[in-house]
Amino acid sequence: MTERWALATAEGGGALLAPLTREGLPAGPVLAEPDLVESVRSRPDVDRWVWRSTAGVYPRLLAAGVRVERCYDIECAELLLLGHEGRLGEPRSAAAAWARLRNAPVPPDPPPRSAEPGSQSSLFEPGSGTDLPFDALLEVYAEQLRRHDAAEHPERMRLLTASESAGMLVAAEMNRSGLPWRADVHREVLTGLLGDRYAGGGEPRRLAEAAEEVSAAFGRRVRPELPADVVKAFAQAGIKVRSTRRWELEGVDHPAVEPLIRYKKLYRLWTAHGWGWLQDWVREGRFRPEYQPGGTVTGRWTTNGGGALQIPKVIRQAVVADEGWRLVVADADQMEPRVLAAISRDPGLMEVAGQDGDLYKALSDRAFHGDRDHAKLALLGAVYGQTSGDGLKNLAALRRRFPKAVAYVDDAAKAGEEGRLVRTWLGRTSPPAVGAEEAGEAGIPQDGEEDPSGDDAAGHGYTPGYASSNSRARGRFTRNFVVQGSAAEWALLLLAALRRTLAAGGMDAELVFFQHDEVIVHCPADEAATVVEAIREAGALAGRIAFGETPVRFPFSVAVVERYSDAK
């Protein structure tokens, strides 16, 4: 089998391509062919395609029914290598990499493209780099191979790039397949919760009623969708609140609190997944989010619009398998603590994580006198930096029993506090500590800013402080970074292994959804049992590939359902 071919788009839908040596040099003449799709289709023996950007090539191949087994995404690799070299924030395009090779002025990256709601990924990205000569692209690739060789752990770094490139293929394929979505069920849910819509696009009935109750409680007109107006109304009532967050409001004794919390919940549903969202994002029975692999600095995915990683449980009722098909929903059980066991090589924690059952229960039996809640708080406190109060006491107990595990994250925290870089197991590198002005110029969020993905901090991979000069905040970030980022790498390898198994098995099953530690496969009912086993095997294989042979197991909670909401 031919190892690698380089591929680039050419004008008029054509292609430039060439076979490559293992060093990334041309192994034959550069070919110019009139049809990109046929160029790939006619070479089924190519093991890995090397191209500038998966998003710039692969959607066109998928639209023609052509899938590839592996790829090497040059711009994806450039981002990882820049981070490894402590240069995260520099332009990562192939054109920028070529300019750096020649010591020429480095062009900025093109601005992020907004996703077109409900559509499949566009065939080509703006600023696709087609003006970069093909031989320049090959030189960038060859230099990237040399930079991988110079990495702290070259084999791990190469594995990281390969898995991230595989994630790009999975993201494009899931966009093509789409998540099954029943628009009629979605409308029924909205009407049941929000009430009838009024003509003119105003707030639906129950939302308007809740707003009236809030105003009545304050004795004047208040707009509950405006936090500043609500804070001012409470102040006029003699109550000081700093925000309208639910946890703060629940501690306030005032008749406006209950309708205000109800309003906020309904308002979020209406604006984030209401009738407008349904019209924009669901087409022909499918929701097609545009996934962004590695969208956060820890490697977790985000989406370019659509809120796919924040689908409310009540709306999951609309995610319904096709007739005769099923949704196989798999959640990795206690993934991050198990990853900590694997990367720290702590013998005791690896033994605890070597069981398929409840890890926190097993941990409590060994170190916390059977108190599962304290065991969970201690382990999550070690990962997320809860080192005061009861967290400090629990951490001390954890340190006595599992010293290598706690030392691993303590060392990462110390490195962050001292302004040093830390790496995940495979080599993804934390951003440098920078000041506010530098962070803004590099496009790195700062303390108090929202994650660009819109995901919330607790559940979706953003930790304030990673672009901060505040040493303690940065230490908390780097403590979590080494675990969460390594867990994201395991998840990438899981996706790659599962994708390959489903393709090799000749099944109709399709990966249709992924977020952090959860995958959904849409398959004919008679393939469901095979898919369940494939997921479990892929998780075990991902653990071995990422971390080597360890006692740590990566079990799943799996549900085979017709409706997503029935899975949990």
PyMOL commands that set and color helices and strands:
alter all, ss='L'
color gray80, all
select helices_A, chain A and resi 11-13+36-41+54-63+74-84+94-101+134-149+154-177+183-194+205-218+227-236+246-249+257-273+275-281+308-310+315-318+335-344+347-352+359-367+372-384+390-401+403-417+436-442+471-504+525-547+564-567
alter helices_A, ss='H'
color red, helices_A
select strands_A, chain A and resi 4-10+14-20+31-33+48-51+71-73+179-180+282-283+286-287+291-292+302-303+325-332+510-515+518-524+556-561
alter strands_A, ss='S'
color yellow, strands_A
deselect
rebuild
show_as cartoon
